[in-house]
């Protein structure tokens, strides 16, 4: 059964009505966050990890928000947060969010100096490394600033995006770190991003177990060099339950679970592998609200959300409660999208507001300045996306 068929059988719940009078003054397109669903997702993840004896290090590259990070850190199974860029670490640390792990390697002097500055200002910030150049530059900068930087060795799961191969080269780089008095090796990172959206839950489980077993072997070899290597961090939303069951990772870098975008709703449910159920352990919480601005032909309606409001790598899911059939979204340029009404004639009228469940949350968030926060169907706040568009 295709992902599209799964979505048709499991329409997302919408916790607000975009055509209610409370939304009359809302400019479109706007990024709307259902805070009730968000908090249920955070609580659900925490309860799951508590039952499994597992821990989370949530990835803030998803939301780029101190408010959401605080909600995550308040939970009992959270050991800290992580981010993808040094500028995100700066924004979060300056907002009082700590500890933070930067999960992308630093190699240029400019970014290394910024990282060392954070450490010198007594912020609890760590970074991954995956090269001799990065290790040497960071060690030299830390020594010059008279600080000691905590680092995590990034392992390549086979995607070849970042990380050192999981063989003797990883052990060699670990030895190089141990030779640098200004660095402290905390452990290893293994993030298998290519597994997160594999449709088959069984395939995700088999590949994840294989990769975590290899990462564990590298960590054991590093301990043989005299390092404690207490941290094995990685994983993500697509494998959170599988990784908790495998029980090798010390903490899981889950991110998208807070919003649960349309891209995740087309993979198999972890609770019923081999079945046709969608990945619905978490609730959709993030929507772009757009307006129907034109209708040149009856079977299509044009909304004011296009490339500039939505990530391009996966279409959003059109959410109209009570629609008689599926409503398909098609990008129609920078400012516009088109919704096919053939399966549900009259579901959207000219002038209506439409909720679009975001296709891929991380890059969609990066296109907006703030979240319009909704509770109980009412607009209650606005949260700035402080780490938006930063380097």
Secondary structure, DSSP 8 states (H G I E B T S, - for coil): --HHHHHHHS----SS-TTSGGGTT--SSEEEEEHHHHHHHHHHHHHHHHHHT--EEEETTTT--HHHHHHHHTSTTEEEEEESSHHHHHHHHHTT--SEEE-S---SHHHHHHHHHHHHTT--EEEEE-SHHHHHHHHHHHHHHT--EEEEEEEE-SS-SSSEETTHHHHHHHHHHHT-TTEEEEEEEE--GGGTT-S-HHHHHHHHHHHHHHHHHHHHHHHTTT----EEEE--GGGHHHHHHHT--SEE---GGGT--TTGGGSB-TTSTTSS-BS-SS---EEEEEEEEE-SSTTEEEES-STTTS-SSS--EEE-TT-SS--EEEE-SSS-EEEE-TTSTTSS-TT-EEEEE-SSHHHHHTT-SEEEEEETTEEEEEEE-TTTT--
